[in-house]
Amino acid sequence: MSEQWGLTRLDIGPDGRPGAAVRRIRLTDWFDAPLERISETAAAIRRSLPLTIGITSEPPPPRVRPLIEALTLTLCSPKIVSPSGELIQVSDPETSYEGLRATVEAKPQAAVALGQLLRQTPNLETTAALAAEAAVYSMLLGGSEFADWLSCAGERRAATHLPAAPVRLQRSDNRLSVQLDHPTRRNALSVAMREELFCALELAVLDEQITSVALSGAGESFCSGGDLAEFGTAVDLVAAYLVRIDRAPWRLLDDLRNRLDERLWIRVHGAVIGAGVEMAAFGGRVTCTQATYFQLPEISMGLVPGAGGTVSITRRIGRWRAAWIMLTGHRMDAETALRWGLVDELESSEGES
């Protein structure tokens, strides 16, 4: 019982920061463990508050699968195949764990919040899952880790020349084309762009004669994430939460995917960061160019993905792989995105202008 109790505690200090935000389990130590002990420990891990990371250099036997499924993720050597995605292949599991641990310990509050969120959102209906994500995101906006990031980020200049229409629409019969159109900011998702995108997608949701929707981005990148110049400007965090669930374009993308399936085509290229990744993952069909890369940097800012990513990305690649790319903030190339299922196809062209 003491071993299991240790797995569940955060050891929170006087400053509210977890002293035990992440724990390591070497799976090879469990290969011959009694099945009852494996089952009890897996149940304890599912209840645990800290992140629990498995490590193995040898192919795990089926008997430890309950542990693997319960863990936040498991790092394994490249020789181990994991078609279902619970195991993350890395060149050196021990070294990768130390890197992950350092990242988590730099922003333990956000990391723990993400770990708990990823255990919930895959099991919830979309609206409830998005509301849970928005609540955690809005909470972290008022936290010390985000405040620390803001203080270190320095001056962030807002756009001086906003386009008349940051989102362009083109309709041809029953087909609607939507393009993010602020290329000088790499289509950063500002409040203005979010509102325009919401209205564009709402049109497609309300008009059932529209049977095909394509979403793309102008310029060098599909979307570079939220507009950093606007981060930290929310005064009323409760209002920010309500806006995030009521005026969320990603909620409409989910509605459209349910109706249109692969006819909701999201074409990405260049830098696809933060909200760009999260929105794209809602697509029924997602394509990218060979040079595209994906990145989720929110944890380093003291936040969690807040544009539906804990819902959309987990659906596409599973919560274990989602946890890896969200916790580490590592860039993912197009080939990995295709192999993991984040995108469905590679395109030869380099995007749109």
N, C-alpha and C positions, 0 to 999 in steps of 0.2 A: 504493500500500500504506500509506503514512504517513497518508493521509486516512482510510482504513478503520480503521487501528489506533487513531486518535484517537477514533473512534466507540465503541470497545469498552472503553475504560479509565475507571475511576472516580476516579483520582488521589487515593487515600486518604491522609489526613494522619496525623500521629503519634497523634492522638486517635481514629483509626478512623473518622472522618467523611469521606464522599466529598466531594471538592472539585469533582467534575464529575458530579453526580447526574442532570443533565438537559441535553440538547442539542437544538438547533433546526435543522431543515432546511427551507429555503424551496423548496417543490416547483416553483415557477415557474422556478427555476434548472435544473431537470432536464427540463423539457418537451421540449427538443431534444437531450438527451444521448444518446450511443450506447447502444443496447439492452444491449450487453455490460457497459458501465459501470453501468447501472441494475441489472442482475442481480447484479453483484458487490457493489454497495453494499447492495442489499436483503439479500443473504446476510450481510454484515457487521453490518447492523442486527439481524438475527435472533440473532446471536451476542453482541450488545452487552450490557454490564452497565448503563450509564446508560439512563435513559428517553430516548427519541428522539421528539420532537414535530414533526410536519409542520405547515406553515403555507401556505395558499394563498388568494388573493383571486380566482382565476380557476378555472373548471372544469378539472380535470386531465384530460389526454388518456389514453386506455386504456393507452398505452405505459408510463406510470409506475405502473400498478396494483401491480406487484411491490413498489415502495417503500411505497405506501399500506398494503398488507397487512402489511408487515414492521414498520411504525412502531408505537409505543405507542398513538398516536392522531394524528389530523390535524385542526387547527382550520381552518375555512373560513368564508367570508362567507355571510350568509343566502340569497343568490341561488343558491347551489350546492345541488343536490338529492343526497341520499345515501340511497337506499332500503335499502342493505345495512348501513349503520351505521358504516362506517369513518371517515366524515367527521363532525365535530361542528360544527354551525352555531352561530356566535357573532356578535355585532354587530360586533366588531373583533378579528380574529385576533391581531394583534400585542399589543394590550392584554391579551387573555385569556391569551396565552402568558406575558406578564410576571407576571400574577397567579398562574398555575400554577407558574411558576418560583419565585416567592417562597414558595409553600406547600411545594414540594418541598425547597427549601433550608433551610426551618425544621425539617423532619424528614426529612433525606436517607436515613438508614438504613432507616426504615420504607417510604419511597417506593420506593427501589430494590428492597427485598424484595418489595413488592407487584408491581412491574413484572415481576420474574422469575416470581413465582407465577402471574400472569395469562397468561404464556406457556406454562405447564405444565398448569394445571388443565383447560382445554378439551380437552386431548388425552388425558386419563387417565380410566380407569374411576372411578366415583363414590367407592368406598372409598379408592382410592389418592389421588384428588384431595383428599378431605377430610383424609386423613392428612398430605398435603403442606401444606395450609392450617394444620392444627393445629400442625405442627412449626414453621412460621414464626411463628405467633401466640405459641406458648409461648417460642420463642427471644426474641422482642421483649419479652415480659414481664420478661426479665432485662436488658434494654438500658437505656442511659443516657437515651434519648429518652422512654421511658415513665416512668422515674424522675423526669425533669424535669417531666413533666406531673403526676405525683402530688404533687410538692413544691409546685406552683403551684395545684393544685386546691383546696387548703384542706380544711377539715373537711367530710367527707361523712357525713351521718347515716344510719345504718341504720334500717330500718323498726322502729318501736316496737311496733306491733300487727300481727302477721302474721295473715292470714286462716287459718281452720282448714283450708281447702282452696283454695290459690291457683289451682287449675284445676278447673273444674266439668265434669262429664260428664252427658250425657243421651242415653239410647238409646231409640229407637222402632223396633221390629222390626229391620230390617237397617241402620238409619241411626244413626250416632253423631255427636253434637254435642259439640265440645270448646270450652270458653271459658276464656281467661285471665281470672282474676278477682281482681285486686288493683288496683282503679281508683285508689285513693289514691296509688299509686306509678306511675300510668299504665302498669300492667302491665309494669313493669321486670322483666327476666328474671333473677331471683335464682337462687341454687343450688336453693332449695326449689321454686321454680316450674319450673325446668328438669327436676328429678327427677320432679315430678308430671306434667309434660307428656310426658316420656319414657314413663312408665308408661301414660298414657292412649293414646298412639300405639302402644305395644307391644301393647296389647290389640287394637287395630284390625289390626295386622300379623298377630297370631297367630290371630285369629278370622276365618276366611275367609268366614263368614256375613255379616260386615259388608261391605256393598257401597257405602256412601256415608259419607264423613267430611266434616264442616264444622268449620272452625277460625275462631274470632272472638275479640274482646276486649271485656270489659265496660268501661263508663265512657266517658271522652272520647277515649281512644286505644286503638288495637289493641295496640301494644307500643312502649315508648320505648327499647328496647335493653337492654343489660346493666345490672344494678343497680350504679350508680356507687359505692355504699357498699361493695361487695364487691371492687372493682377493687384489685389490688395485694395481696390477702390470701393468694394462693397462696404457700406456703413451698417446696414441692417442685415445680419446674417440669416435671420428667419425669412425675410423677404427674398434674399438670395436663394434660399432653399426652395421656396415656392416657385420662383421664376424658373429655377433649374428643372423642376418637374412639369410645370405648366407650359412653358415656352421652349421646350426641348425639341430641336429638330430630330434628334436621335429616336425619340418616341414615335415620330411620324415615319421615320425610316423603317422602324420595326413593323408598323402597320402596313406600309407599302410592301415590305418583303412578304408578309403573310398573304397579301392579295396577289402580288405579281410574281413572286418567287424569283426565278432567274431573269425576269424582265425588269427587275430593279438592278441595273448594271452600274457599278461604281468603278470608275477608271482612275487609278492613282499613278503618280510618277514623282520622281525627285524625292524631296524630303517629305516623309509622311510621319508626322510627329504628334504625340499627345492626342488631342481631339480628332486629328486627321485619321489616325489609326482606328480610333474608337468608332467613329462614324462609318468608315469604310467597311468595318467588320460586320455591319448590319446588312450589307448588300446581299442580294440573292446570287449575284455573280460579281466577283471582284477580280479585276485584272490589274497588272502593274507592268512596268517596263523593267528591263534587266538591271538598270542602274538605280532603281528605287531602293530606298532603305526606310526602315520603320524603327521608331524609338518612342519609349514611354518614360519621360524623365520626372514624373510627378513626385515620386518618393524623395528624390534629392531636393525637392522644394518644400518638403514637409506636408505634401498632399497625397491624395490618391487619384487615379483616373476619375474624371467627373463628367465625361461626355458619353456615358453609357458603356464604357469599355469593360467594366467588370461583368457586364451582361453579354455584350456582343462578342468580345474576344474569347471569353470562356466557352461560349457556344461553339466557336470555330476550332479552337485548339486545346480545349480542356483547361481546368483550373490549375493544374500543375505547371504546364508550360506558361500559362498566363501569369502565374505567380513569379516564375523565373524572369520573364522579360519586364514585368512591372517592378519587381524588387531591385533588380540589378540596373535597369535603365540601359542595358546593352543594346547596341544597334543590331538589327536583324536585316540581313540582305534578302534580295528577292528570291534566291534559290531556297533559302531556309523557310521563308514565308510560304512558298509553294509547297514544300515538303511537309510542313506542319499543317497546312490547310488554312492559313490566314488569307491567302489569295487562291484563286482557282485556276489562273492561267497567266503566263507571261506574254506580253505583247512585244513586238519588235520595234515599234515607233517609240520616240522619246517624249510622248505626251503631247499636249495641245498648247497652242499659243493664243 
